[in-house]
Amino acid sequence: MNKLIVRVFFVALLFWGSDLKAENHQIIDSLQKRIAFLSEAKPLDSFQLWLAYYHSFDELAKIGRKDDSQNAFLKSLEVAPNDTFKYRSYYRRSVWFSEIHEGEEAIRLASEIIKKFPGYHEALASGYMFMAVAHEHNKEFDQALSYYEKSLKESIISGDSGSYFMVKMNMANTLFDLGKKEEAIDYYKQGIRYYGASDNPGFKFKIASLYNNIGTSYMGHNSDSAIKFLKLSKALSIEIGDEFEMGLSSLNLGIEYFTVGKPLLAKAELMQSLKNMNLINETYYHYDIYRMLGAIESYNQNWTAAMNMMDSSKYFHERGSNAMRAEAFAEAKAQFRIAEESLKNDQLLASNRAAHEKLQWQRIATFSLVGLLLLLAAFMLFRYRQYKTIKSLITEKDNLMGILFHDLRSPMAAIKTVSDMIGEDQKVNLDPHSRELLHEMSKVSAYGLNLVDTLFYIYELENKQLQIKKSEIEIAEIFGIIESEFTSLAKTKGIELEMPKTELKVTSHREFLISILRNLVSNGIKFSSSAQKVELELKDNIKHTIIIVRDNGPGFSTVDQNNMFKKFTTLTAKPTNGEKSTGLGLYLVSLMAKKINATITLNSTYTQGAEFHLIIPKQNG
């Protein structure tokens, strides 16, 4: 029903005539005098005479003088200056019959338009549209849709975009009635874009109506979209002061709010709709409004109020769409006051209920917060005790590891010392085999001492926050220590050990630097063959001091380079003189390099030697 009223609204907007404010009889008298005057005037002004007849048949129809109206219509056709004005007469006559829902007469006139103006596309578009409206009024939706399609086609040919969109909006209403809601919504949205692009303020009334149509199309299956578009319709109606559209959008909002279980919002919207309709003396929708108010009161179990609302709904239903008489309007006002009072009571009840629920939630939140704080306190206490226990275990572990390293180192050191003393004492009469055993004992105990020392260093570096105290160190001194330690071993294997003379100084940790170079030089000698060379090189720039340890041994394979700084890594290359390897040396080097903020890198090709770079940053770098 909403769509039919919107359709008539669109058609009525096309009324072409003057804005006469006198009563109908006075207008008709004035028009008849004008017709008499113009009929005798020389020369005959056919346009003015046509215009007088045009207004006459319209005004005569309004006061029910059908025969006189028909005669005036026929005279307007007779005196019309050309086909354009004849079409205007047919058009206005068709609008009138569409407004009063006389479908047979509307179809007859529309048929005449189509027959009489076959080449006039604007007229054909109108004729087909009136045929469609009449068929839809008779619930013949398929025929209506067919005529709308023809009307659209003629509108396109005529180039009249206004007529095209008016037809398309009516067509959307027909699609809605046929249950094709998505297509209808698409047409409505096209109409909003078209009318919204115009500067004509009157088009806002159409846009508000289209928003309402879209919202109505979504009702019952997409509540969020329905409410969104109905709110847009209501807001725009408020802006332009359209009480009818305000009331219609509020009615539909009330229905949808009730559908989604929001009776208080629904009741507020229905009350607003009732207020808007009363302001314009419109009672056509009172039946629906009071019926919905009754449903809400039933939902709230307010049975007396529900019965009152249902009685009011029945009252307006029995009087139909023309119920606006003094008695009906008085009844509407009385029921409005009852419903308004009921709404206030509901709002007060809802407010009290909300306050009670808020208090309950505040209590729940308070108890929850206290509970969380107690749980947090218990957790913190547990973690503190856990921390104390772990700290005690770590201290105990450190003490145990210290004892273990000491107890392992002491007997090995004693064995090495005794074996070295006996082996070096020429007074001791030993056969060659016994001296060889003593030498092997010394080597094994030295390896054991080195392994224990390495493990101790690694344990300290991995498990303790060591305070790294750096100082200025002369590199020549460090090189001297390395040279004194490894010259004898290098000569034994026939390897040449070379290192440059320098006066450079670095700021670093002395013992860590010595240990790093000791490991790198030791590896170079261990994996080099006789007549090869192990050399140290020094580079210096603004930001870094770089110590290079280079050998001509077997080098590192690609796999070795990926794993060489990992713990207990066994490399592809083997020591050249059967020396033992723990797989910890390079891992220890990487740990100590990190502690002194240095970087250790390798440049090596397998079988072609290795070149380690120890990059030490300068303090001002």
C-alpha positions as CSV (number, residue, x, y, z in Angstrom):
1,M,0.0,0.0,0.0
2,N,2.9,2.4,0.8
3,K,4.2,1.8,-2.8
4,L,0.8,2.7,-4.4
5,I,0.6,6.0,-2.4
6,V,4.2,6.8,-3.5
7,R,3.3,6.1,-7.1
8,V,0.3,8.5,-7.0
9,F,2.6,11.1,-5.3
10,F,5.0,10.9,-8.2
11,V,2.3,11.2,-10.8
12,A,0.6,14.1,-9.0
13,L,3.9,16.0,-9.0
14,L,3.5,16.4,-12.8
15,F,0.4,18.6,-12.5
16,W,0.9,21.5,-14.9
17,G,-1.2,24.5,-14.1
18,S,-1.6,27.7,-12.0
19,D,-1.6,27.9,-8.2
20,L,-5.2,29.2,-7.7
21,K,-6.2,29.4,-4.0
22,A,-9.9,30.3,-4.4
23,E,-12.6,27.7,-3.7
24,N,-13.5,25.3,-6.5
25,H,-16.8,27.0,-7.4
26,Q,-15.3,30.4,-7.6
27,I,-12.5,29.0,-9.8
28,I,-15.0,27.3,-12.1
29,D,-17.1,30.5,-12.4
30,S,-14.0,32.5,-13.2
31,L,-12.9,29.9,-15.8
32,Q,-16.4,29.8,-17.5
33,K,-16.4,33.6,-17.8
34,R,-12.9,33.5,-19.3
35,I,-14.0,30.8,-21.8
36,A,-16.9,32.9,-22.9
37,F,-14.7,35.9,-23.3
38,L,-12.0,34.0,-25.2
39,S,-14.5,32.3,-27.5
40,E,-15.7,35.6,-28.9
41,A,-12.3,37.3,-29.0
42,K,-10.9,38.2,-32.4
43,P,-8.4,36.9,-33.3
44,L,-9.0,33.6,-31.4
45,D,-6.2,32.9,-28.9
46,S,-6.4,29.1,-29.1
47,F,-3.7,28.6,-26.4
48,Q,-5.5,30.7,-23.7
49,L,-8.9,29.1,-24.6
50,W,-7.3,25.6,-24.3
51,L,-5.8,26.5,-21.0
52,A,-9.1,27.7,-19.6
53,Y,-10.8,24.4,-20.7
54,Y,-7.8,22.5,-19.3
55,H,-8.3,23.9,-15.8
56,S,-12.1,23.7,-16.1
57,F,-12.2,19.9,-16.6
58,D,-9.8,19.4,-13.7
59,E,-11.7,21.6,-11.3
60,L,-15.1,20.2,-12.4
61,A,-13.8,16.7,-11.7
62,K,-12.8,17.7,-8.2
63,I,-16.4,18.6,-7.2
64,G,-17.9,15.5,-8.8
65,R,-19.4,17.1,-12.0
66,K,-18.2,14.2,-14.2
67,D,-20.3,15.0,-17.3
68,D,-19.3,18.7,-17.3
69,S,-15.7,17.7,-16.7
70,Q,-15.8,15.3,-19.7
71,N,-17.3,17.9,-21.9
72,A,-14.6,20.4,-20.9
73,F,-12.0,17.8,-21.6
74,L,-13.3,17.2,-25.1
75,K,-13.5,21.0,-25.8
76,S,-9.8,21.3,-24.7
77,L,-9.0,18.7,-27.3
78,E,-11.0,20.5,-29.9
79,V,-9.4,23.9,-29.4
80,A,-5.8,22.7,-28.7
81,P,-3.3,24.6,-30.9
82,N,-1.4,21.4,-31.7
83,D,-0.8,17.7,-30.7
84,T,1.4,18.7,-27.8
85,F,-1.5,20.5,-26.0
86,K,-3.9,17.7,-26.9
87,Y,-1.4,15.3,-25.2
88,R,-1.3,17.6,-22.2
89,S,-5.1,17.3,-21.9
90,Y,-5.0,13.5,-22.2
91,Y,-2.1,13.4,-19.7
92,R,-3.9,15.4,-17.0
93,R,-7.1,13.5,-17.5
94,S,-5.2,10.2,-17.0
95,V,-3.5,11.5,-13.9
96,W,-6.9,12.3,-12.5
97,F,-8.4,8.8,-13.1
98,S,-5.2,7.3,-11.7
99,E,-5.5,9.3,-8.5
100,I,-9.1,8.2,-8.0
101,H,-8.3,4.6,-9.0
102,E,-10.8,4.4,-11.9
103,G,-8.6,1.8,-13.7
104,E,-11.0,1.1,-16.6
105,E,-11.2,4.8,-17.6
106,A,-7.4,5.3,-17.0
107,I,-6.7,2.3,-19.3
108,R,-9.1,3.7,-22.0
109,L,-7.4,7.1,-21.9
110,A,-3.9,5.6,-21.9
111,S,-4.9,3.5,-25.0
112,E,-6.1,6.6,-26.8
113,I,-2.8,8.4,-26.0
114,I,-0.9,5.4,-27.6
115,K,-3.2,5.4,-30.6
116,K,-3.4,9.2,-31.3
117,F,0.3,10.0,-30.8
118,P,2.2,7.1,-32.4
119,G,5.3,9.2,-33.2
120,Y,5.3,11.2,-30.0
121,H,7.6,9.2,-27.7
122,E,6.9,11.3,-24.6
123,A,3.2,10.7,-25.1
124,L,3.7,7.0,-25.7
125,A,5.8,6.8,-22.5
126,S,3.1,8.4,-20.5
127,G,0.3,6.3,-22.1
128,Y,2.2,3.0,-21.3
129,M,2.9,4.2,-17.8
130,F,-0.8,5.0,-17.1
131,M,-1.7,1.6,-18.5
132,A,0.8,0.0,-16.1
133,V,-0.5,1.9,-13.1
134,A,-4.1,0.9,-13.8
135,H,-3.1,-2.8,-14.2
136,E,-1.1,-2.7,-11.0
137,H,-4.1,-1.2,-9.2
138,N,-6.1,-4.2,-10.4
139,K,-3.3,-6.5,-9.0
140,E,-2.3,-7.5,-12.6
141,F,1.4,-7.2,-11.9
142,D,2.8,-9.0,-14.9
143,Q,0.8,-6.9,-17.3
144,A,1.9,-3.8,-15.4
145,L,5.5,-4.8,-15.7
146,S,5.2,-5.3,-19.4
147,Y,3.7,-1.8,-19.9
148,Y,6.4,-0.3,-17.7
149,E,9.1,-1.9,-19.9
150,K,7.4,-0.3,-23.0
151,S,7.2,3.1,-21.2
152,L,10.9,2.9,-20.3
153,K,11.8,2.2,-23.9
154,E,9.8,5.3,-25.2
155,S,11.3,7.5,-22.4
156,I,14.8,6.5,-23.6
157,I,13.9,7.4,-27.2
158,S,12.4,10.7,-26.2
159,G,15.5,11.5,-24.1
160,D,13.4,12.6,-21.1
161,S,15.5,11.4,-18.1
162,G,12.9,12.7,-15.6
163,S,10.2,10.6,-17.2
164,Y,12.5,7.6,-17.5
165,F,13.3,7.6,-13.7
166,M,9.7,8.3,-12.7
167,V,8.7,5.2,-14.7
168,K,11.6,3.2,-13.3
169,M,10.6,4.1,-9.7
170,N,7.0,2.9,-10.4
171,M,8.5,-0.2,-12.0
172,A,10.5,-0.8,-8.9
173,N,7.3,-0.8,-6.9
174,T,5.8,-3.5,-9.2
175,L,9.0,-5.6,-8.8
176,F,8.6,-5.3,-5.0
177,D,4.9,-6.4,-5.3
178,L,6.1,-9.4,-7.4
179,G,8.6,-10.3,-4.6
180,K,11.7,-9.3,-6.6
181,K,13.0,-7.2,-3.8
182,E,16.7,-7.1,-4.8
183,E,15.9,-5.8,-8.3
184,A,13.5,-3.2,-6.7
185,I,16.2,-2.0,-4.3
186,D,18.6,-1.6,-7.2
187,Y,16.1,0.6,-9.1
188,Y,15.4,2.6,-5.9
189,K,19.1,3.3,-5.4
190,Q,19.4,4.3,-9.1
191,G,16.6,6.8,-8.5
192,I,18.4,8.2,-5.4
193,R,21.6,8.8,-7.4
194,Y,19.6,10.5,-10.1
195,Y,17.6,12.8,-7.9
196,G,20.5,13.4,-5.6
197,A,22.6,14.7,-8.4
198,S,20.1,17.5,-9.1
199,D,20.0,20.9,-7.4
200,N,16.2,20.9,-7.4
201,P,15.2,21.0,-3.7
202,G,11.8,19.4,-4.5
203,F,13.6,16.2,-5.3
204,K,14.5,15.7,-1.6
205,F,10.8,14.7,-1.1
206,K,11.4,11.9,-3.7
207,I,14.7,10.8,-2.1
208,A,13.1,10.6,1.3
209,S,10.3,8.4,-0.2
210,L,12.8,6.2,-1.9
211,Y,14.9,5.7,1.3
212,N,11.6,4.6,2.9
213,N,10.9,2.2,0.0
214,I,14.4,0.6,0.3
215,G,14.0,0.3,4.0
216,T,10.6,-1.4,3.5
217,S,12.1,-3.8,1.0
218,Y,14.7,-4.9,3.5
219,M,12.2,-5.4,6.4
220,G,11.8,-8.9,7.6
221,H,15.0,-10.3,6.2
222,N,17.8,-7.7,6.7
223,S,17.0,-5.7,9.8
224,D,20.2,-3.7,9.9
225,S,19.8,-2.4,6.3
226,A,16.1,-1.8,6.9
227,I,16.7,0.3,10.0
228,K,19.6,2.2,8.3
229,F,17.5,3.3,5.3
230,L,14.4,4.0,7.3
231,K,16.5,6.3,9.6
232,L,17.8,8.1,6.5
233,S,14.2,8.6,5.3
234,K,13.2,9.9,8.6
235,A,16.2,12.3,9.0
236,L,15.6,13.7,5.5
237,S,11.9,14.1,6.1
238,I,12.6,16.0,9.3
239,E,15.0,18.3,7.3
240,I,12.4,19.1,4.7
241,G,9.4,19.1,7.0
242,D,7.5,16.3,5.4
243,E,5.2,15.1,8.2
244,F,3.7,12.4,6.1
245,E,7.0,10.7,5.2
246,M,8.2,11.2,8.8
247,G,5.1,9.4,10.0
248,L,5.5,6.6,7.4
249,S,9.2,6.0,8.2
250,S,8.5,6.0,11.9
251,L,5.7,3.5,11.4
252,N,8.0,1.1,9.5
253,L,10.8,1.7,12.0
254,G,8.4,0.7,14.8
255,I,7.4,-2.5,13.0
256,E,11.1,-3.5,12.4
257,Y,12.2,-2.6,16.0
258,F,9.5,-4.8,17.3
259,T,10.5,-7.6,14.9
260,V,14.1,-7.6,16.3
261,G,12.9,-7.6,19.9
262,K,13.2,-3.9,20.8
263,P,9.7,-3.1,22.0
264,L,10.5,0.2,23.8
265,L,12.2,1.7,20.6
266,A,9.3,0.3,18.6
267,K,6.7,2.0,20.8
268,A,8.6,5.3,20.7
269,E,8.7,5.3,16.8
270,L,5.0,4.3,16.6
271,M,4.0,7.2,18.9
272,Q,6.1,9.5,16.7
273,S,4.2,8.2,13.6
274,L,0.9,8.8,15.3
275,K,1.9,12.3,16.2
276,N,3.0,13.1,12.6
277,M,-0.2,11.6,11.1
278,N,-2.4,13.6,13.5
279,L,-0.6,16.8,12.6
280,I,-1.8,16.5,9.0
281,N,-5.2,15.0,9.8
282,E,-4.2,11.6,8.2
283,T,-5.8,8.5,9.7
284,Y,-5.2,6.0,6.9
285,Y,-2.4,4.4,8.9
286,H,-4.0,4.6,12.3
287,Y,-5.2,1.0,11.9
288,D,-1.6,-0.3,11.5
289,I,-0.2,2.0,14.2
290,Y,-2.7,1.0,16.9
291,R,-2.5,-2.7,15.9
292,M,1.3,-2.6,16.5
293,L,0.9,-0.7,19.7
294,G,-1.6,-3.4,20.8
295,A,1.0,-6.1,20.0
296,I,3.6,-4.3,22.0
297,E,1.3,-4.0,25.0
298,S,0.5,-7.7,24.7
299,Y,4.3,-8.4,24.6
300,N,4.7,-6.4,27.8
301,Q,1.7,-8.2,29.3
302,N,-0.2,-4.9,29.7
303,W,-3.5,-6.6,28.8
304,T,-5.8,-3.6,29.5
305,A,-3.7,-1.2,27.4
306,A,-3.4,-3.9,24.7
307,M,-7.2,-4.2,24.5
308,N,-7.6,-0.5,24.2
309,M,-5.1,-0.3,21.4
310,M,-6.8,-3.2,19.5
311,D,-10.2,-1.5,19.9
312,S,-8.8,1.6,18.4
313,S,-7.2,-0.4,15.6
314,K,-10.6,-1.9,14.9
315,Y,-12.3,1.5,15.1
316,F,-10.2,2.9,12.3
317,H,-10.2,-0.3,10.2
318,E,-14.0,-0.1,10.1
319,R,-14.0,3.5,8.8
320,G,-11.4,2.8,6.1
321,S,-9.0,5.3,4.6
322,N,-11.5,8.2,4.9
323,A,-12.0,8.0,8.6
324,M,-10.8,11.6,9.3
325,R,-14.0,13.1,10.7
326,A,-14.4,15.0,13.9
327,E,-15.4,11.9,15.8
328,A,-12.5,9.9,14.4
329,F,-10.0,12.6,15.0
330,A,-11.1,13.0,18.6
331,E,-10.8,9.3,19.1
332,A,-7.3,9.4,17.6
333,K,-6.3,12.2,20.1
334,A,-7.7,10.3,23.1
335,Q,-5.9,7.1,22.2
336,F,-2.7,9.1,21.5
337,R,-2.8,10.4,25.1
338,I,-3.4,7.0,26.5
339,A,-0.5,5.5,24.4
340,E,1.7,8.5,25.3
341,E,1.1,7.9,29.0
342,S,1.8,4.2,28.6
343,L,5.1,5.0,26.8
344,K,6.2,7.2,29.7
345,N,5.4,4.4,32.1
346,D,7.4,2.0,30.0
347,Q,10.3,4.4,29.8
348,L,10.3,4.9,33.6
349,L,10.1,1.1,34.1
350,A,12.9,0.6,31.6
351,S,15.0,3.3,33.3
352,N,14.6,1.7,36.7
353,R,15.4,-1.7,35.3
354,A,18.5,-0.3,33.6
355,A,19.6,1.3,36.9
356,H,19.1,-2.0,38.7
357,E,21.1,-3.9,36.1
358,K,23.8,-1.3,36.2
359,L,24.1,-1.7,40.0
360,Q,24.2,-5.5,39.6
361,W,27.0,-5.2,37.0
362,Q,28.9,-2.8,39.2
363,R,28.8,-5.3,42.1
364,I,29.9,-8.1,39.8
365,A,32.7,-5.9,38.4
366,T,33.8,-5.0,41.9
367,F,33.9,-8.7,43.1
368,S,35.6,-9.7,39.9
369,L,38.3,-7.0,40.4
370,V,38.9,-8.0,44.0
371,G,39.1,-11.7,42.9
372,L,41.6,-10.8,40.2
373,L,43.7,-8.8,42.6
374,L,43.8,-11.7,45.0
375,L,44.7,-14.1,42.2
376,L,47.4,-11.7,41.1
377,A,48.8,-11.4,44.6
378,A,48.8,-15.2,45.0
379,F,50.6,-15.6,41.6
380,M,53.2,-12.9,42.5
381,L,53.9,-14.7,45.8
382,F,54.2,-18.0,44.0
383,R,56.6,-16.5,41.4
384,Y,58.7,-14.9,44.1
385,R,59.1,-18.2,46.0
386,Q,59.8,-19.9,42.7
387,Y,62.4,-17.2,41.9
388,K,64.1,-17.7,45.3
389,T,64.2,-21.4,44.8
390,I,65.6,-21.1,41.3
391,K,68.2,-18.6,42.5
392,S,69.2,-20.9,45.3
393,L,69.5,-23.8,42.8
394,I,71.6,-21.7,40.4
395,T,74.0,-20.7,43.2
396,E,74.2,-24.3,44.3
397,K,74.9,-25.4,40.7
398,D,77.6,-22.7,40.3
399,N,79.3,-23.9,43.4
400,L,79.1,-27.5,42.3
401,M,80.5,-26.7,38.9
402,G,83.3,-24.8,40.4
403,I,84.2,-27.8,42.6
404,L,83.8,-30.1,39.7
405,F,86.1,-28.1,37.4
406,H,88.7,-27.7,40.3
407,D,88.6,-31.4,41.2
408,L,89.0,-32.5,37.5
409,R,91.8,-30.0,36.8
410,S,94.0,-30.7,39.9
411,P,94.8,-34.4,39.2
412,M,95.3,-33.8,35.5
413,A,97.7,-30.9,36.2
414,A,99.6,-33.1,38.8
415,I,99.9,-36.0,36.2
416,K,101.2,-33.6,33.6
417,T,103.7,-31.9,35.9
418,V,105.1,-35.3,37.2
419,S,105.3,-36.8,33.7
420,D,107.1,-33.7,32.3
421,M,109.5,-33.7,35.3
422,I,110.4,-37.4,34.9
423,G,110.7,-37.1,31.1
424,E,113.0,-34.1,31.2
425,D,115.2,-35.5,34.0
426,Q,118.2,-37.0,32.3
427,K,119.3,-38.7,35.5
428,V,116.3,-41.0,35.4
429,N,117.3,-44.1,33.6
430,L,114.4,-45.0,31.3
431,D,114.3,-47.0,28.2
432,P,112.9,-45.3,25.0
433,H,109.6,-47.1,25.2
434,S,109.0,-45.8,28.8
435,R,110.0,-42.2,27.8
436,E,107.5,-42.4,24.9
437,L,104.7,-43.5,27.3
438,L,105.6,-40.5,29.6
439,H,105.4,-38.2,26.6
440,E,102.0,-39.6,25.6
441,M,100.8,-39.2,29.2
442,S,101.9,-35.6,29.2
443,K,100.0,-35.0,25.9
444,V,96.8,-36.7,27.1
445,S,96.8,-34.8,30.5
446,A,97.5,-31.5,28.5
447,Y,94.5,-32.2,26.3
448,G,92.4,-33.0,29.4
449,L,93.5,-29.7,31.1
450,N,92.6,-27.8,27.9
451,L,89.2,-29.4,27.7
452,V,88.4,-28.6,31.3
453,D,89.5,-25.0,30.9
454,T,87.5,-24.6,27.7
455,L,84.3,-26.1,29.4
456,F,84.8,-23.8,32.3
457,Y,85.1,-20.7,30.1
458,I,82.0,-21.7,28.2
459,Y,80.0,-22.3,31.4
460,E,81.1,-18.9,32.7
461,L,80.2,-17.1,29.4
462,E,76.8,-18.9,29.0
463,N,75.5,-18.7,32.5
464,K,76.9,-15.6,34.2
465,Q,76.6,-11.9,33.6
466,L,80.3,-11.2,33.4
467,Q,81.5,-7.7,33.9
468,I,83.7,-7.0,30.9
469,K,86.3,-4.5,31.9
470,K,88.1,-3.1,28.9
471,S,91.4,-1.4,28.8
472,E,93.9,0.0,26.4
473,I,96.1,-2.9,25.1
474,E,99.3,-2.9,23.0
475,I,98.8,-5.3,20.2
476,A,102.6,-6.0,20.1
477,E,102.3,-7.4,23.7
478,I,99.5,-9.8,22.7
479,F,101.4,-10.9,19.6
480,G,104.5,-11.5,21.8
481,I,102.5,-13.8,24.1
482,I,101.1,-15.8,21.2
483,E,104.5,-16.1,19.6
484,S,106.1,-17.3,22.8
485,E,103.4,-19.9,23.3
486,F,103.3,-21.4,19.8
487,T,106.8,-20.9,18.3
488,S,108.1,-24.2,19.7
489,L,105.0,-26.1,18.6
490,A,105.2,-24.6,15.1
491,K,108.8,-25.5,14.8
492,T,108.1,-29.1,15.9
493,K,105.7,-29.5,13.0
494,G,107.9,-27.6,10.5
495,I,105.5,-24.7,10.3
496,E,106.5,-21.0,10.0
497,L,104.7,-18.6,12.4
498,E,104.8,-15.0,11.2
499,M,103.4,-11.9,12.9
500,P,103.9,-8.2,12.1
501,K,105.6,-5.6,14.3
502,T,103.2,-2.9,15.3
503,E,102.7,0.0,17.7
504,L,98.9,0.0,17.4
505,K,96.7,-0.2,20.5
506,V,93.1,-1.4,21.0
507,T,90.6,-1.0,23.7
508,S,89.3,-4.4,24.7
509,H,89.4,-7.2,27.3
510,R,93.0,-8.4,27.5
511,E,92.4,-12.1,28.5
512,F,89.5,-12.6,26.1
513,L,91.6,-11.2,23.2
514,I,94.5,-13.5,24.1
515,S,92.2,-16.5,24.3
516,I,90.6,-15.8,20.9
517,L,93.9,-15.5,19.2
518,R,95.3,-18.5,21.0
519,N,92.4,-20.6,19.7
520,L,92.7,-19.3,16.1
521,V,96.5,-19.7,16.0
522,S,96.3,-23.2,17.6
523,N,93.8,-24.3,15.0
524,G,96.0,-22.9,12.2
525,I,99.0,-24.9,13.4
526,K,96.9,-28.0,14.2
527,F,95.4,-28.2,10.7
528,S,98.5,-27.1,8.7
529,S,101.2,-29.4,7.3
530,S,104.9,-29.2,7.4
531,A,106.5,-26.3,5.4
532,Q,103.3,-24.4,5.5
533,K,102.8,-21.0,7.1
534,V,100.5,-19.5,9.8
535,E,100.6,-15.7,9.8
536,L,99.0,-12.8,11.6
537,E,98.1,-9.6,9.8
538,L,96.9,-6.3,11.1
539,K,94.6,-3.7,9.4
540,D,93.5,-0.4,10.8
541,N,90.8,2.1,9.7
542,I,88.8,4.9,11.3
543,K,86.2,2.6,12.8
544,H,87.9,-0.8,13.4
545,T,91.1,-2.6,14.1
546,I,91.2,-5.9,12.3
547,I,93.4,-8.9,13.3
548,I,93.7,-11.5,10.5
549,V,94.8,-15.1,11.3
550,R,95.7,-16.9,8.0
551,D,96.8,-20.5,7.3
552,N,97.4,-22.6,4.3
553,G,95.6,-25.7,5.6
554,P,92.7,-27.6,4.1
555,G,90.2,-24.8,4.6
556,F,86.5,-25.1,5.3
557,S,83.8,-26.7,3.2
558,T,80.4,-25.0,2.8
559,V,78.8,-27.3,5.3
560,D,81.7,-26.6,7.8
561,Q,81.2,-22.8,7.4
562,N,77.5,-23.1,8.3
563,N,78.3,-25.2,11.5
564,M,81.7,-24.0,12.6
565,F,80.5,-21.8,15.5
566,K,78.2,-24.5,16.9
567,K,79.1,-26.5,20.0
568,F,80.9,-29.9,19.6
569,T,81.1,-29.5,15.8
570,T,83.2,-32.1,14.0
571,L,84.7,-30.5,10.9
572,T,85.6,-32.2,7.6
573,A,89.3,-31.5,7.9
574,K,91.4,-33.5,10.3
575,P,94.5,-32.3,12.3
576,T,97.7,-33.1,10.4
577,N,99.6,-34.7,13.3
578,G,96.9,-36.7,15.0
579,E,96.1,-33.9,17.5
580,K,92.8,-34.2,19.3
581,S,90.0,-31.7,18.7
582,T,87.2,-31.0,21.2
583,G,84.9,-29.2,18.7
584,L,84.5,-26.3,21.2
585,G,87.3,-23.9,20.2
586,L,85.5,-21.9,17.6
587,Y,82.3,-21.9,19.6
588,L,84.3,-20.4,22.5
589,V,85.8,-17.9,20.1
590,S,82.4,-16.7,19.0
591,L,81.2,-16.4,22.6
592,M,84.2,-14.3,23.7
593,A,84.0,-12.1,20.5
594,K,80.4,-11.2,21.3
595,K,81.3,-10.4,24.9
596,I,83.9,-7.8,23.8
597,N,81.6,-6.5,21.0
598,A,83.9,-7.8,18.3
599,T,82.9,-9.7,15.1
600,I,84.5,-12.9,13.9
601,T,84.3,-13.7,10.2
602,L,85.8,-16.4,7.9
603,N,87.0,-16.2,4.3
604,S,87.8,-19.7,3.1
605,T,87.7,-21.9,0.0
606,Y,87.8,-25.7,0.7
607,T,91.4,-27.1,0.2
608,Q,92.8,-23.6,-0.1
609,G,93.4,-22.5,3.5
610,A,91.4,-20.2,5.9
611,E,91.4,-16.6,6.9
612,F,89.7,-15.5,10.1
613,H,89.0,-11.8,10.6
614,L,88.6,-10.5,14.2
615,I,87.0,-7.0,13.8
616,I,87.4,-4.9,17.0
617,P,85.4,-1.6,17.0
618,K,87.2,1.5,18.2
619,Q,85.8,3.4,21.2
620,N,85.2,6.6,19.1
621,G,83.9,4.6,16.1
